[in-house]
Amino acid sequence: MKKAILDVLVFLGIQAAASFTVAAIWRVATGSMDMTVGLMLTTTVVYSVLTITLFLLAGWTQVSPTWLRTRPWVVLIWSVVAALGLVVPSTWIQEQMPELPNLVEQEFDMILKDRWGYVAIGLLAPLAEEIVFRGAVLRSLLTRQRPWVAIAISAVLFAVAHLNPAQMPHAFAIGLLLGWLYWRTGSILPGMAYHWANNSAAYVLYNFYPDPNIKLIDIFKDSELHVYMALGFSVLIVLPALYQLHLWMRRAE
């Protein structure tokens, strides 16, 4: 447990150090400390790359091609299908919950509106977070805790590490699913595929519907019937995807 918490603190420390350093250099280079998309993107890219590099070089996350050599394309495909199928249900559930403070709404708005924001949100963030929270945190917890206890703890740490109440319930739920993928396969690749698809869908949908306050009912032209039809259709995607993952996922021998 101590090792897992230390990994999270290192992750957060890298973010804080990168934010301070990039901001200081940005101020010297531009003479301004105004919040700009360039500053936000640079900070995100820097701390993601530093996180990936440190955790891999230090051996806190062990990466091996063994599982990939089993040609697990079916698992990766169903991971993506599950992520896309859960977009509407997870959005609907969030809408039913009490509204929580969104402390980084402005920053996300700036990043998601920029075409280079996809590099940070769609590519680097899933890679860095899977390396830390599944490859290091959950791997450590699984050596000392029962699987579902370890998965639940890692999901809590994943949610808290977002430091944004509005994201925490969704991050916790996804953390449980990502933890299951890692536990069953011993690889961060299924989680990376899921995480990539989830973040990519968020990026695409935000650019189609840039209003942060938009609801499903607005997207479906004020028709509750269409919302429930979309939910039903999504369930018909998610349940087979999870079942197929259950059937196909296994560790490399």
N, C-alpha and C positions, 0 to 999 in steps of 0.2 A: 504493500500500500504506500509506503514512504517513497519507493522508487517511482511509482505512478504519479504521485503528487509532485515529486521533484521534476519529472519530465514536463508536466503541465506548467510548472513555475518557470522552467527554462524557456518553454515555448512563449509564454507571456513576456518573459524578460527580453527575449529577442525582439518581440514586437515593440516593446517600450523603447529599447535601445535604438532600434532602427528608426522609429518615429522621431525620436529626439535628434539623432544624428542627421537624418535626411532633412529635417526641418531646419536645422542649423546651417547645413550646406546650402540649402535652397535660399535661405535668407541672405547669405553672403553673395550667392551667384545672381540673385534677382533683385535684392534690396527690398523684398516684400515678404510678409508672412501671411498674406491672404490665402485662404483655403482655395486651392485650384485643383482641377482634375489631374494636372501633371504631377503635383505634389502628392496627391492621394495614390495615384497609380505607381509612382516611383517608390513610395513607402511600402506599398503592398508587395510589389515585386521584390524589393530588397529583403524584407523580412521573410518572405516565402522562400527565396533562394538560400538565405542564410540558415533557415530552419532545416531545409532539406539537406544541405551540405553538412551541417553540424551533426545531425542525428545519424546520417549515414557514415560519415568519417569516424565518429566516436563509437560506432557499433551499437548504439542504443536501439536502432532499428536494423534488423538483419534482413537483407534482400537476397533472394536466391532465385535462379531461373528454374528450379526443380519443378514447381507446380505448373509453370507455363509450358514446360516440355511435355506435359500430359495432354496438350492441345485442348484446353478447357473452353473452347469457343462457345459452346452451348451455355455454360454458366455465365460467361461474360455477356452474352446476348440477352439472356433472361434477366440479368441484373439491370441492364439498361431498360428493358421492357417494364420491369417492376417500378423503376424510378419514374418513368414517364406515366405509368398508370396511376401512381399515387399523387400526381400533381393536383388534380381536382379534389380528391378526398381530403388531402392534407390542408388545402386552401379552405375548404368548407369547414373543417374542424376548427381551424384557427379563427374563422369568422364567428363561430358559436361561442368562443371563449371570451372572457373579459379582456378588454383592450389593455395591453401592457405598454409601458414606456418604450419608445423606439429611440435609443440614444445615438444611433448612427444613421438615421434616416437620410440626413443631408449628404453624408459621405457616400452611402450606397447609391443615392440618386445620381451623384456626379460620376461615379465609376460606371454604373450600368448604362448611362447614356452615351458613354464614349465607346467607340468601336474597339479601342485597345483594352477596354475594361474586361473584355472576354478573356484575355490572356491571364489577368489577375484572378478573376472570379471563376471562370470556366476551366482553366487549366492548372494554374499554380496552386490555388487554394485547395482543391481536392487532393492534389498530390501531397502537399505539405501536411494537411490535416490527417490524411490516412497514414502517412509515415509516423506521425506523432501519436495519434490517439488509438490506432489499431496496431501499428507495427511496434510501438514502444510501450504505451500505457497498457493496452489490453493484453499484450503478450506477457508483460510483467505480472499483471493481476491473475492471469490464468495459471501461473505457476503456484499460486498460493490460495486461490479461491475456487469455489465451485463455479462451473462455466457461467450459469445465468447470474450468479452474484457478481462475478467479474464483469460480465457484459453490462449489467445495470450500473455498476460503479463507474465504468468507463463512459457510459452514456451520460451520467450525471456530470462527470468532469468535462466531457465534450460540450455539454450545454452551458455550464458555468463559464468555461473558457471563452465563450463568445462575448461575455461581458455586456450583453444587451438583452434585457428582459423580454423584449418582443420576439427574439429569435429562440429563446431557451426551450419552450415546449416543443417546437418543431425539431430543434437540434437533438433534444433528448430522445424523441421518437425515432428519428433517423439513426441516432447513435445505437439504439437497440438493434435495429435491422443490420446496420453495418457491422456491429459486433458479432451478430449471428453469422454473417457471411465470413468473417475472419475466423471465427471458431471452427466452422465446418470445413474450411479449406486450408487454414494455416497460411494464407496468402492475403496481402493487402490489395491484390489486383481486382477481385470482384467488387470490393468496396470502392476502389478508385473508379471503376466503370459506373457504378451506381451514383457515386458522388458527382462525377463528371456530368452524367445525364441530368441529374437533379439541378445542378447549378447552371447548366446550359439551358435547360427549360426555363429557369427563372430569368436568365438573361434575355432570352428570346421574347418571353411573355412581357417582360418589363418594357421592351422596346416597341411591342405592339400596343401595350396599354400602360403608358408612362405615368398615369395618375396613381400615386401610392395608396389612395383611399378607395380605389375601384373594388367593387364586390363582384362575386360570381353572378349575382342577379343582374348586374349592369351589363356584364359580358354577354349574358344570354337574353338580352332585350327584355328585362323585367318579367321573364317567364319562370316561375318557380318549377313548373313542369319540366322545362328544359334543363334546369339545374339538377333536378332529381334524375332525369334521364341520363345526364352526363355522369352523375355519381354512379348510377347503375351500370353504365357502360364501362366506367373505370374499374369497378369491382370485378367485372367479367374479364378485365385484363390482369388485374393485380393477383387475384386468387390463383389462376392457372400459372402465372409467373412464379409465385412463391412455391407452389406445388412442384413445378419443374425444377426450381432451385433445390428444393428438398430432395428430389430424386437424384439429381446430377452432381450435387456438391460432394466432394470427398477430398481428403488430403492426398498428396503425392506419396507414393510408397517409397 
